[in-house]
């Protein structure tokens, strides 16, 4: 089992290239099976979640190869409509194959998805939405046998919560359904827009992505396309947290600043200078940041839940008090126990966490329990005195591509053993 060894207090300096967005490429790869030919996806990060998705594509009879940041997927050979539990459990976005298999073949059998244990992560909103498109679902002891007896048809889908995954599942399924589908209370995340852009380049007719109402006009057939995945806004936020945690000064390239509005204003509140130049962000941080007053996670364009953990890792050594309110997931403070071992002062009460910034943190033996929690512990360890040993690196590898190499190039003393 590999671990990371981090010796803190090295100020990060230099330039880093932001990876392609995990939460964009995963639904796009599921959507690629709608086209019964080849798609070429550029700026694809090399992540364990991407490799798990490649395994699902291959199980379904598709060809999928990732090399040098480009993923070529040929789904002409698709010959299955079920996904075994062993593959479903590998990641959350396996559930997006539900809408994709229904659109391509008219049926799908699969169980609950996996994903970080940051809450129960039900799929009720997905299932209810797909039923509005004519899908009939039989729950056979946790395996959902889904068919479209009268074929898929457009419908009005009103999401009870702007669920990112449910919005993606409906967009994908509706793309080949007969007629018009209108999704209200849709998720507005940039990854939704990226998926719509990919589908439209395949011949879909989707309007309004990024707004609360998305309109999909079903078409007969889709063809493969080339697509470049947007930069990962959460990876960008994580690198900025690492820099600010060390009083560093970095320049991020290949980033879309407008995707980071809520995050950039937090760094400015904490005393960092943030400069935007085209597709670059320059961040220059004080040796010890001020604590952000309140971090309230919300659906986009509010503060992203995925950035809560890295920001907490940075705020642990700040000046002042931060109130965290985690409104999206029920159990997203798994990184607090590790931060406490490093000397942080945090009290968790349900969805609220109150953090008192301390003057210094010390290294410790800690374990990551989820993807962004791993990022939080690394962020804090980079600003801590002494050595930190981090277990649970497999969680980090789900969503960050060569993260320690990036940090090393910025001057961090971090090794994988
Ligand atoms: C996506 O998860 C992302 N994952 C998450 O990123 C991200 O945190 C989340 O969106 C919110 O932005 C991927 O895109 C692969 P949701 P998703 O459906 O689609 C509840 C990361 O670290 N809900 O918007 O699963 C759900 O339990 C990951 O990169 C239902 O109750 O998120 C949660 O409380 C973590 N029923 C809330 O809605 C449903 O049917 C938001 O979930 C679906 C969701």
Boltz pocket constraint, residues with backbone or C-beta under 6 A from the ligand:
constraints:
  - pocket:
      binder: B
      contacts: [[A, 22], [A, 23], [A, 24], [A, 26], [A, 92], [A, 93], [A, 116], [A, 119], [A, 120], [A, 121], [A, 122], [A, 123], [A, 124], [A, 125], [A, 126], [A, 127], [A, 161], [A, 162], [A, 163], [A, 164], [A, 165], [A, 166], [A, 187], [A, 189], [A, 305], [A, 306], [A, 327], [A, 328], [A, 329], [A, 330], [A, 371], [A, 372], [A, 399]]
      max_distance: 6.0
